[in-house]
Amino acid sequence: MTGIRTALWEKWVEFAHSWKRITASSIVSPLLYLLTFGLGIGGRAGSDGHPYIEFLIPGVIALSSMNTGYSSVATSLNVQRLYEHSFDQIIISPTPLWQYILGQAIGGALRGLYAAVLVLLLSFLFSVNIHINAAFFLVIILNGMVFASLGVLAAILAKTHTDIAQFSTFVITPMTFLCNTFFSLEQIPLILKMFISFLPLSCTSSILRSIAYGEKFSFLGVAVLASYLLIFLSATYIYTLKKKNM
């Protein structure tokens, strides 16, 4: 598993070198969301009868793992490929591509988990009553892997540095506000609701919210996340292998 270890070591070096900046950036946006929406809407009941702050926190945790998992991979890998050209050395080296790609996804997921734990710690300031178990963290890791693998794919497909920002604008940002993060999908038209419900962030928010409420969660959402992960990893591997053989 040399490729996986290589990718994980790379992510660890990045984190160790900039952990203060990474920690600060992982806290600022979630804290603003919690303060703005949590204090603004406060104890009003959510669509499911729970206080809105209890509805909000699982969504912000899912959002943080998405953003961190994606950006921690897409940005650095894009720079390595287009500016430093160090990714070319990985392609021509004996390192198995699938291992390196999987390692990048795992590394991004661990960064996403770190950001999610920070948000969870912040949530204690609001004295909320949510349930946390092992499945909660496993879903966060799965969500992080999904978006980290999407970040790898975006970095491979990008032709310029601005392509990463544009991809984030057209893919990541819409999911931030539509995917059951800040508000329920109940008021959305049925056809649009069905589409949004099967987006990965929607599935993660729903699962985490069910666990936080102490309720059973749907394994369909887990299957959807696993399917996205398989699709993104496979697409990245096929496209990278195609470039290697050109």
C-alpha positions as CSV (number, residue, x, y, z in Angstrom):
1,M,0.0,0.0,0.0
2,T,2.8,2.4,-0.8
3,G,0.6,4.8,-2.8
4,I,-1.8,5.1,0.1
5,R,1.0,5.8,2.6
6,T,2.6,8.3,0.2
7,A,-0.7,10.3,-0.1
8,L,-1.4,10.1,3.7
9,W,2.2,11.3,4.5
10,E,1.8,14.2,2.1
11,K,-1.4,15.2,3.8
12,W,0.1,14.9,7.2
13,V,3.1,17.1,6.2
14,E,0.7,19.7,4.9
15,F,-1.4,19.6,8.1
16,A,1.7,19.7,10.4
17,H,3.1,22.6,8.6
18,S,-0.1,24.7,8.7
19,W,-2.3,23.3,11.4
20,K,-2.9,26.6,13.1
21,R,-4.2,28.2,9.8
22,I,-6.2,25.0,9.0
23,T,-7.8,25.0,12.4
24,A,-8.7,28.7,12.3
25,S,-10.2,28.4,8.8
26,S,-12.1,25.3,9.9
27,I,-13.7,27.2,12.8
28,V,-14.6,30.6,11.3
29,S,-17.3,29.7,8.8
30,P,-19.1,27.1,11.0
31,L,-19.0,29.5,14.0
32,L,-20.6,32.2,11.8
33,Y,-23.3,29.8,10.6
34,L,-24.0,28.7,14.2
35,L,-24.1,32.3,15.5
36,T,-26.1,33.8,12.6
37,F,-28.7,31.0,12.2
38,G,-28.5,29.6,15.8
39,L,-29.0,32.9,17.6
40,G,-31.1,34.5,14.8
41,I,-33.7,31.7,14.7
42,G,-32.7,30.4,18.2
43,G,-35.0,28.0,19.9
44,R,-37.8,28.0,17.3
45,A,-39.0,24.6,16.4
46,G,-37.6,23.0,13.2
47,S,-39.8,21.2,10.7
48,D,-39.4,18.0,12.8
49,G,-40.4,19.5,16.1
50,H,-36.8,19.8,17.5
51,P,-35.3,23.1,18.3
52,Y,-33.8,24.7,15.2
53,I,-30.2,24.7,16.7
54,E,-30.4,20.9,17.0
55,F,-31.6,20.8,13.3
56,L,-28.7,23.1,12.3
57,I,-25.7,21.5,13.9
58,P,-25.7,18.1,12.1
59,G,-26.1,20.0,8.8
60,V,-23.2,22.3,9.6
61,I,-21.0,19.3,10.5
62,A,-21.9,17.6,7.2
63,L,-21.1,20.9,5.4
64,S,-17.8,21.3,7.1
65,S,-16.6,17.8,6.3
66,M,-17.7,18.4,2.7
67,N,-15.9,21.7,2.2
68,T,-12.7,20.6,4.0
69,G,-12.6,17.2,2.3
70,Y,-13.0,18.7,-1.1
71,S,-10.8,21.8,-0.8
72,S,-7.9,20.1,1.0
73,V,-7.5,17.8,-2.0
74,A,-8.6,19.8,-5.0
75,T,-6.5,22.9,-4.3
76,S,-3.2,21.3,-3.4
77,L,-3.4,18.6,-6.1
78,N,-4.3,21.2,-8.7
79,V,-1.2,23.2,-7.8
80,Q,0.9,20.1,-7.9
81,R,-0.3,19.1,-11.3
82,L,-0.4,22.5,-13.1
83,Y,2.3,24.5,-11.3
84,E,4.8,22.2,-9.5
85,H,4.3,19.3,-12.0
86,S,5.1,16.9,-9.1
87,F,1.9,15.0,-10.0
88,D,3.6,14.0,-13.3
89,Q,6.2,12.2,-11.2
90,I,3.5,10.2,-9.5
91,I,2.0,9.1,-12.8
92,I,5.3,7.8,-14.2
93,S,6.4,6.3,-11.0
94,P,5.8,2.6,-10.0
95,T,3.3,3.8,-7.5
96,P,-0.1,2.2,-8.2
97,L,-2.5,5.0,-9.3
98,W,-5.5,3.5,-7.5
99,Q,-3.6,3.5,-4.2
100,Y,-2.5,7.1,-4.6
101,I,-6.1,8.2,-5.5
102,L,-7.6,6.3,-2.6
103,G,-4.9,7.7,-0.3
104,Q,-5.8,11.2,-1.4
105,A,-9.5,10.5,-0.6
106,I,-8.7,9.0,2.8
107,G,-6.4,12.0,3.6
108,G,-9.1,14.4,2.6
109,A,-11.7,12.5,4.7
110,L,-9.5,12.7,7.8
111,R,-9.2,16.5,7.3
112,G,-12.9,16.6,7.0
113,L,-13.3,14.6,10.2
114,Y,-11.0,17.0,11.9
115,A,-13.1,20.0,10.8
116,A,-16.3,18.2,11.8
117,V,-14.9,17.4,15.3
118,L,-14.1,21.1,15.7
119,V,-17.7,22.0,14.8
120,L,-19.0,19.4,17.3
121,L,-16.9,21.0,20.0
122,L,-18.3,24.4,19.1
123,S,-21.8,23.1,19.3
124,F,-21.3,22.4,23.1
125,L,-21.3,26.2,23.6
126,F,-25.0,26.1,22.6
127,S,-25.9,23.5,25.2
128,V,-27.7,21.3,22.7
129,N,-28.9,17.8,23.3
130,I,-27.7,15.6,20.5
131,H,-26.7,11.9,20.4
132,I,-23.3,10.9,19.1
133,N,-22.1,7.4,18.4
134,A,-19.5,5.5,16.2
135,A,-21.9,5.5,13.2
136,F,-22.0,9.4,13.4
137,F,-18.2,9.6,12.8
138,L,-18.2,6.8,10.2
139,V,-20.7,8.7,8.1
140,I,-18.6,11.9,8.4
141,I,-15.6,9.9,7.1
142,L,-17.6,8.5,4.3
143,N,-18.9,11.9,3.4
144,G,-15.4,13.3,3.5
145,M,-14.1,10.5,1.2
146,V,-16.9,11.2,-1.3
147,F,-16.0,14.9,-1.6
148,A,-12.3,14.3,-1.4
149,S,-12.5,11.9,-4.3
150,L,-14.6,14.6,-6.1
151,G,-11.8,17.0,-5.4
152,V,-9.2,14.6,-6.9
153,L,-11.4,14.3,-10.0
154,A,-11.9,18.1,-10.3
155,A,-8.1,18.6,-9.9
156,I,-7.4,16.1,-12.7
157,L,-10.0,17.6,-15.0
158,A,-9.1,21.2,-14.4
159,K,-7.1,22.9,-17.2
160,T,-6.4,26.1,-15.2
161,H,-6.3,27.2,-11.6
162,T,-9.5,29.1,-12.0
163,D,-11.3,25.9,-13.0
164,I,-11.2,24.7,-9.4
165,A,-12.9,27.9,-8.2
166,Q,-15.5,27.7,-10.9
167,F,-16.2,24.0,-10.1
168,S,-16.7,25.0,-6.5
169,T,-19.1,27.8,-7.5
170,F,-21.3,25.6,-9.7
171,V,-21.2,22.4,-7.7
172,I,-20.1,22.9,-4.0
173,T,-21.8,26.2,-3.3
174,P,-25.3,25.2,-4.5
175,M,-25.2,22.1,-2.4
176,T,-24.2,24.2,0.6
177,F,-27.5,26.0,0.6
178,L,-29.9,23.5,-1.0
179,C,-29.0,20.1,0.5
180,N,-30.9,20.0,3.8
181,T,-28.2,21.9,5.6
182,F,-29.8,25.0,7.0
183,F,-33.4,24.4,6.1
184,S,-35.7,21.4,5.5
185,L,-36.6,20.2,2.0
186,E,-40.2,20.0,2.9
187,Q,-41.2,23.3,1.2
188,I,-39.3,22.5,-2.0
189,P,-41.4,21.3,-5.1
190,L,-41.6,17.5,-5.2
191,I,-39.5,16.9,-8.4
192,L,-36.7,19.2,-7.2
193,K,-36.9,17.7,-3.7
194,M,-36.4,14.2,-5.1
195,F,-33.3,15.3,-7.0
196,I,-31.8,17.2,-4.1
197,S,-32.5,14.3,-1.7
198,F,-30.2,12.1,-3.5
199,L,-27.3,14.5,-3.6
200,P,-24.4,13.4,-1.2
201,L,-24.6,16.3,1.2
202,S,-28.4,15.8,1.6
203,C,-27.9,12.2,2.4
204,T,-25.2,13.0,5.0
205,S,-27.2,15.7,6.6
206,S,-30.2,13.5,6.9
207,I,-28.2,10.6,8.4
208,L,-26.3,12.7,10.9
209,R,-29.6,14.4,11.9
210,S,-31.3,11.1,12.5
211,I,-28.4,9.9,14.6
212,A,-28.3,13.2,16.5
213,Y,-32.0,12.9,17.3
214,G,-31.5,9.3,18.6
215,E,-33.5,7.9,15.7
216,K,-32.8,5.1,13.2
217,F,-31.3,6.3,10.0
218,S,-31.9,5.0,6.5
219,F,-29.2,2.8,5.1
220,L,-30.3,3.9,1.6
221,G,-28.5,7.2,2.3
222,V,-25.3,5.2,3.2
223,A,-25.7,3.2,-0.1
224,V,-26.1,6.4,-2.1
225,L,-22.9,7.9,-0.5
226,A,-21.0,4.6,-1.2
227,S,-22.2,4.7,-4.8
228,Y,-21.0,8.3,-5.3
229,L,-17.6,7.3,-3.8
230,L,-17.2,4.4,-6.2
231,I,-18.2,6.5,-9.2
232,F,-15.8,9.4,-8.3
233,L,-12.9,7.1,-7.6
234,S,-13.5,5.0,-10.8
235,A,-13.9,8.1,-13.0
236,T,-10.7,9.6,-11.5
237,Y,-8.7,6.4,-12.0
238,I,-9.9,5.9,-15.6
239,Y,-9.2,9.5,-16.6
240,T,-5.8,9.5,-14.9
241,L,-4.8,6.2,-16.5
242,K,-5.9,7.6,-19.9
243,K,-3.6,10.6,-19.4
244,K,-0.7,8.3,-18.4
245,N,-1.1,6.2,-21.5
246,M,-1.3,9.2,-23.9
